[in-house]
Amino acid sequence: MNNILEAAVGIVVDGYRADRTGQRQPAGLDKAVSAAHAAGYSSADIFGAADRRFGQELIDNAGQYR
């Protein structure tokens, strides 16, 4: 995975985690996604990878995000 895509996915996953725990959204979320788009990645690339990563995190940490 490209560094730009990796950074965007990491921040999106942080945002998913924030949604589940009632925390504030991470700074730079929009900029990271925009940078990934500028590098040629689609929203499906970014959010698909984030969905897979966070889904695995939910499985690995069952019950943590209730």
BELLIN-V635386 format. One record per residue. N is the residue number from 1. RES is the residue in one letter. OMEGA is omega as a letter, one per 30 degrees, with the letter a starting at -180 (* if undefined). Layout:
BEGIN
n=N res=RES omega=OMEGA
n=N res=RES omega=OMEGA
END
This chain:
BEGIN
n=1 res=M omega=l
n=2 res=N omega=a
n=3 res=N omega=l
n=4 res=I omega=l
n=5 res=L omega=l
n=6 res=E omega=l
n=7 res=A omega=l
n=8 res=A omega=l
n=9 res=V omega=l
n=10 res=G omega=l
n=11 res=I omega=l
n=12 res=V omega=l
n=13 res=V omega=l
n=14 res=D omega=l
n=15 res=G omega=l
n=16 res=Y omega=a
n=17 res=R omega=l
n=18 res=A omega=l
n=19 res=D omega=a
n=20 res=R omega=a
n=21 res=T omega=l
n=22 res=G omega=l
n=23 res=Q omega=l
n=24 res=R omega=l
n=25 res=Q omega=a
n=26 res=P omega=l
n=27 res=A omega=l
n=28 res=G omega=a
n=29 res=L omega=a
n=30 res=D omega=a
n=31 res=K omega=l
n=32 res=A omega=l
n=33 res=V omega=l
n=34 res=S omega=l
n=35 res=A omega=l
n=36 res=A omega=l
n=37 res=H omega=a
n=38 res=A omega=l
n=39 res=A omega=l
n=40 res=G omega=l
n=41 res=Y omega=l
n=42 res=S omega=l
n=43 res=S omega=l
n=44 res=A omega=l
n=45 res=D omega=a
n=46 res=I omega=a
n=47 res=F omega=l
n=48 res=G omega=l
n=49 res=A omega=l
n=50 res=A omega=l
n=51 res=D omega=l
n=52 res=R omega=a
n=53 res=R omega=a
n=54 res=F omega=l
n=55 res=G omega=l
n=56 res=Q omega=l
n=57 res=E omega=l
n=58 res=L omega=l
n=59 res=I omega=a
n=60 res=D omega=a
n=61 res=N omega=a
n=62 res=A omega=l
n=63 res=G omega=a
n=64 res=Q omega=a
n=65 res=Y omega=l
n=66 res=R omega=*
END
